[in-house]
Amino acid sequence: MRYGTIEIASRCFVGCTSLTSFFIPNSVKRLGYDIFKGCTELKRVHLPKRFDKSTDRYIGDCSSEVYFK
């Protein structure tokens, strides 16, 4: 995802099995819910620290590790 993006819509990447990691830049101010639901190959998600509460809301049912920067 490129820097300058300010929002990621709900269910944006649902079922995208080709994702293995995802970096969300600091420019993002709003995250929808279940962004990565069904992304079975997703192993790592990097989020800005301001999103450190309720990561389940954003990540959905995938079993990835979440890292904060």
Legacy VTK file of the C-alpha trace (Angstrom):
# vtk DataFile Version 3.0
C-alpha trace
ASCII
DATASET POLYDATA
POINTS 69 float
0.000 0.000 0.000
1.443 3.348 -0.884
2.017 6.226 1.481
-0.693 8.861 1.197
-3.580 6.411 1.469
-5.851 7.677 4.257
-8.504 4.961 4.554
-8.890 1.221 4.059
-12.487 0.188 3.467
-14.269 -2.591 5.353
-13.743 -6.065 3.907
-11.303 -4.617 1.376
-9.169 -7.760 0.982
-11.684 -10.459 1.992
-10.647 -13.875 0.721
-7.414 -12.659 -0.871
-5.354 -15.804 -0.363
-2.292 -14.411 -2.166
-1.528 -11.904 0.631
1.266 -13.071 2.927
2.121 -9.796 4.683
0.722 -6.290 4.696
2.164 -2.944 5.761
-0.261 -0.139 6.603
1.488 3.254 6.386
1.187 6.032 8.977
-0.851 8.096 6.515
-3.868 5.793 7.096
-6.283 7.430 9.537
-9.297 5.107 9.278
-9.633 1.340 9.056
-12.824 -0.515 8.271
-13.747 -3.848 9.833
-12.760 -7.367 8.735
-10.230 -6.001 6.252
-8.402 -9.331 5.971
-11.197 -11.813 6.677
-10.519 -15.122 4.962
-6.941 -14.226 4.011
-5.640 -17.651 4.949
-2.007 -17.089 3.902
-1.600 -13.734 5.683
1.102 -14.127 8.343
2.021 -10.545 9.304
0.233 -7.229 9.454
2.091 -4.035 10.335
-0.139 -1.295 11.769
0.532 2.220 13.081
0.505 2.273 16.906
-2.712 4.276 17.077
-4.595 1.146 15.975
-3.316 -1.030 18.830
-6.791 -1.441 20.357
-9.273 -3.994 19.050
-7.126 -5.445 16.291
-9.622 -8.295 15.887
-12.050 -5.756 14.481
-9.633 -4.932 11.665
-8.021 -8.277 11.027
-11.097 -10.505 10.958
-10.634 -14.240 11.277
-7.135 -14.599 9.867
-4.420 -15.964 12.144
-1.739 -13.409 11.351
0.621 -11.778 13.820
0.101 -8.049 14.249
3.058 -5.694 14.659
2.855 -2.041 15.643
5.272 0.611 14.465
LINES 1 70
69 0 1 2 3 4 5 6 7 8 9 10 11 12 13 14 15 16 17 18 19 20 21 22 23 24 25 26 27 28 29 30 31 32 33 34 35 36 37 38 39 40 41 42 43 44 45 46 47 48 49 50 51 52 53 54 55 56 57 58 59 60 61 62 63 64 65 66 67 68
